[in-house]
Structure formats: structure tokens, C-alpha cells
Amino acid sequence: MTQTFEIRPAGKQSILDLRELWQFRHLYRTLVWRTLRVRYQQTVIGVAWALLQPALLVFVFTIIFGRLAAIPSNGQPYPIFVLSGLLIWLFVAQAFGQASISMVANAHLITRIYFPRIILILTVITAALADFLCAFVLLILMMLWYGIMPSAGAFAFLPMLALAIATVFGLSLWASALNVPYRDVGLLLPFLVQLWMFLSPVIYPSTLLPEKYQFLYALNPIVVVIDTSRWAFAAGPPPALWMVGVSCVMALLFCVTGFWYFRRQEATFADVV
Amino acid sequence: MPEVAVSVSGLGKWYIVNENRFRGTLSEKLGRMVTAPFRARTPSAAGAHAMPNAIWALRDVSFDLETGKVMGVIGRNGSGKSTMLRILARITTPTEGRALLHGRVGALLEVGTGFHPDLSGRENILLSGTMIGMTPAEVKKHEDEIIAFSEVEDFIDTPVKHYSSGMFMRLGFAVAAHLDTEIMLVDEVLAVGDEAFQRKCKKKIRETALAGRTVLFTSHDMDSIKAICHSCILLDHGKVVAQGGVAETVAEYQRVCAA
């Protein structure tokens, strides 16, 4: 059976063409492999970096925020408190940071071959998830060390991880498409990501925030994800259900509008990038 | 009954040149940025006349290509050959017109697409092969042939950043040449390396073209064109100047070049 396709001026496209994505699954797999392979190529300790990076951060944060600033940590040792949140945050920062520049960074591919450009974002997020799994091993080791058992919150962890992925995905669609004609985005984002970290309960517990700001807090879906992680693997109250609801709506909003914008701009990438 | 594999009608594309996106105040710029997704992104053919700095890279190109035939695309530099192949390869979208392609399309427009300097030659074969449209299984199947063709056997497990430019291009060509699709878009500029290897490339391209595939073939070498094409199309400044038989079109090309 031969396939037929039609080439027409860029116009209305379906928001998501799953059949086409499936056709390009090999490319996706190869790109994920390339990303991971290149990242740890020519390093002495290789993949161990995925473990060492969070470990070093935990060490530094424990000294500065746990000891010197004496930030409360829900009654658990600060290292495990901070790692249970940092783990999520490192995934978000790495995936979003790299996905937002992925169109420009892969300009040599975009101008030479056709493929659904969304694959570049999927690739970055998948590779970041691989690093996340390594960091998760570190968390398990630390739980064994401190003798902490996971709570019932562990069951909520996977759905919450999906919420974090959806958030990153939606925002990456926006940022990567905007970064093609406006490189300002790539320069502005590292600052915004830094700010985002302080607006999320990474180094401090979310209970530190006054009650009246809780609604604003819920607009950032990463808050409930981190709170769930703490509840499951360290210590802390579960996130309020209404906050989870608001966060889900936000993530959905990012994804739907992101898809819409990205698909509109996609056809121009090869000419503009 | 001959079947049409590629059908192109009224294909055209314009580019805006010298567009200064850094003109205007920051607020104007932000305003445009915010409204951009709401404006029509598709430049209309009528809109081109309103744009003083729009140029047509390609205009009013129409042809039908039967299954199994080879069509030469000739023209001087900047005549729109590459734009046409890039549109048919779906890298960029046309401004007007349409094209129908029946079958898997492979494009050999560039040497070493997707090569990564830090990866070895062998790894890059997989990478580049998958990127231009082979499945990993197909790449594996042809791996030995590709390595043999490229003549870089001894360095195949060395990162390609240590390759000489000749080795790099030979490996790139070898991967591209083993792509096997029903419709092929081939740019003979692809023939690379020293004279001996270029001959080998051209021979490989001709074999590909003569293996019963539908091929759109662009070259500046009229001997190649005459040797393998069944028909020809001549572009100049984005427009079709002549199309039809190979001999007449090539003669017309030589007149255009002499002028």
C-alpha cells in the first residue's frame, strides 16, 4: 500500500496528529538515545553525574538553607526534605530549560529534514525523565539511610508526576515556538526559571506561606507535585484537593493553548529559525 | 496505464527579504508579538503585492511525473531548484499551489544530515539514517554496505569530530545513498570527495535513479542529466522557462547560461 500526502500552503492543521507521530517513533527513539549518549560522552564518571548533581545540591542546600538559615523542614532531616522536592524541581528546570531552546538548538535538523517538530520537545522531556529516575535512586538510598517508610501518598505520586510533565510540556510548547522568531525568550527564561524555583516550595515547606496566598500558589502546578512528593517520601501534609484541581486546570490550559500556538507556528520554523 | 507519482500544480513560495524585526519601539514590538498568532500566518498570494520586499523564490510550477520516471530539474544558482525540492520534502511549506505525492518520499539534499561530532561513525550511521527516514532495522541491514561504500572502515568507531572533511562527507553520502524510498529527491551537489569518489557517487546516484524509482534529480552536470533523465524542467528566477524533452530543455539551459 502506498501512502499519499498532499502538500499545501500552511493553513488549518489538526491540533495533534497522533498517526503521524507514530510514524516518526523511530526518529524519536533515536533522538532520545542521542541526547543521553551525547550528554555523558567524554565524561569520566558518565551516568553517575545524574546521581552526583542532585547529591551535591542537597549538600550545599543543607548547609546554607538547613543549617545557616535554619529553614524548617516538616520535622524531618533537611537533606531528605530538600531532596524530595529538589528531585521534582530538577526535572522541571532541566526539561523546560532545554525544551524551550530545542527548536533553535536543532535548527540544523529543522532546515534539512521534515518531522513533527513536537518530537524535539518529547525527546528533551524523556531524557530529563531518565535523569529523574537516577535522582530517584538517590532518594531511595537516603530513605533507607534515615529509615523512612513511604506513606500512602506514594500512590498519588505517579499521577502528580504526570501533572508535572503536562505542565512542562505545555509551557515548553509556548516557549520553544516563541524562541524561534524571538531569541529574547531564550535569554529571559533562565531568569524566570530561577524565579519559578523560589515560587515553588523547593528549599522551604509550603506551609511557610500565609493562608491567604494559597490560591495564587495553586496556580503553579509544581507546588502540589512537590507537596505530594514530600507527603509520600519525607514528611508533610498532603496537598489540599482544591489546589490539585486548580493545578490540573492550569496544566490543561498550558497544554491546549501551547498546542494551538505551536501548531500555528510550526510551518514557519524552517524559514525563520 | 501510467500512474502519476508526483503531481504538482501552481506551486509557489515567496520570502520576505530584509524584514527588519528590530524596528519600532518595544511596545509596538510586544504588541505585534502578542497579536501574531491571531493574524493570518499564511501569506496570501495577493498579500505579496502589498509587500515591497517580498520575492517569489518559486512561482507557477506545474508538472506531473509518472511512476518510475526520472525528471531533471535544472537552472542556474538561485533559480528555485532547491526551494522546490525543499517544498516537496516538506521541510518548508509553499505559499500557494499544491502537490500530491504517492509513495514514501526520501530526500538526498544534504550530506551528513543529523551527524553529531561526538558520536562515532557507526553511531552516526544509525542517527543519520533514522533521521532521513530509514527504520533502525533498515539501517542495521545496510550497515556493512554503507561502511564499505564510505571507505572509512578503519575509523568507523572513532568520533566523527576527528574525521577529515573528506571522510565526513564520504560517510554522509554513503548513508544517504542507501535510503530506499519510492520517490527520491536527489541533489547531485551531493557528489562529494575527490574525483574518484565523486565518480562513485554519481554512479550510485544513477543506479538509484535507474532502479525503477520515481526521481526528481537536480544537477549542474548536463552529462548526468542527459544520461538518466526521461524529462526535464528548467527554472529561472523561480519560473518555469522550459519543460519537456531532455535535449531541448538542456539546450535552452545552455542558452540561459550564455545570456
Boltz contact constraints between the chains, C-beta under 6 A:
constraints:
  - contact:
      token1: [A, 2]
      token2: [B, 102]
      max_distance: 6.0
  - contact:
      token1: [A, 2]
      token2: [B, 103]
      max_distance: 6.0
  - contact:
      token1: [A, 4]
      token2: [B, 102]
      max_distance: 6.0
  - contact:
      token1: [A, 5]
      token2: [B, 101]
      max_distance: 6.0
  - contact:
      token1: [A, 6]
      token2: [B, 100]
      max_distance: 6.0
  - contact:
      token1: [A, 7]
      token2: [B, 99]
      max_distance: 6.0
  - contact:
      token1: [A, 8]
      token2: [B, 98]
      max_distance: 6.0
  - contact:
      token1: [A, 9]
      token2: [B, 42]
      max_distance: 6.0
  - contact:
      token1: [A, 9]
      token2: [B, 94]
      max_distance: 6.0
  - contact:
      token1: [A, 9]
      token2: [B, 95]
      max_distance: 6.0
  - contact:
      token1: [A, 9]
      token2: [B, 96]
      max_distance: 6.0
  - contact:
      token1: [A, 10]
      token2: [B, 42]
      max_distance: 6.0
  - contact:
      token1: [A, 10]
      token2: [B, 93]
      max_distance: 6.0
  - contact:
      token1: [A, 11]
      token2: [B, 42]
      max_distance: 6.0
  - contact:
      token1: [A, 26]
      token2: [B, 130]
      max_distance: 6.0
  - contact:
      token1: [A, 26]
      token2: [B, 135]
      max_distance: 6.0
  - contact:
      token1: [A, 26]
      token2: [B, 136]
      max_distance: 6.0
  - contact:
      token1: [A, 27]
      token2: [B, 130]
      max_distance: 6.0
  - contact:
      token1: [A, 30]
      token2: [B, 127]
      max_distance: 6.0
  - contact:
      token1: [A, 30]
      token2: [B, 130]
      max_distance: 6.0
  - contact:
      token1: [A, 34]
      token2: [B, 127]
      max_distance: 6.0
  - contact:
      token1: [A, 38]
      token2: [B, 118]
      max_distance: 6.0
  - contact:
      token1: [A, 41]
      token2: [B, 118]
      max_distance: 6.0
  - contact:
      token1: [A, 109]
      token2: [B, 114]
      max_distance: 6.0
  - contact:
      token1: [A, 112]
      token2: [B, 110]
      max_distance: 6.0
  - contact:
      token1: [A, 112]
      token2: [B, 113]
      max_distance: 6.0
  - contact:
      token1: [A, 113]
      token2: [B, 113]
      max_distance: 6.0
  - contact:
      token1: [A, 113]
      token2: [B, 131]
      max_distance: 6.0
  - contact:
      token1: [A, 114]
      token2: [B, 90]
      max_distance: 6.0
  - contact:
      token1: [A, 114]
      token2: [B, 91]
      max_distance: 6.0
  - contact:
      token1: [A, 261]
      token2: [B, 37]
      max_distance: 6.0
  - contact:
      token1: [A, 264]
      token2: [B, 37]
      max_distance: 6.0
  - contact:
      token1: [A, 264]
      token2: [B, 41]
      max_distance: 6.0
  - contact:
      token1: [A, 267]
      token2: [B, 93]
      max_distance: 6.0
  - contact:
      token1: [A, 270]
      token2: [B, 91]
      max_distance: 6.0
  - contact:
      token1: [A, 270]
      token2: [B, 92]
      max_distance: 6.0
  - contact:
      token1: [A, 271]
      token2: [B, 92]
      max_distance: 6.0
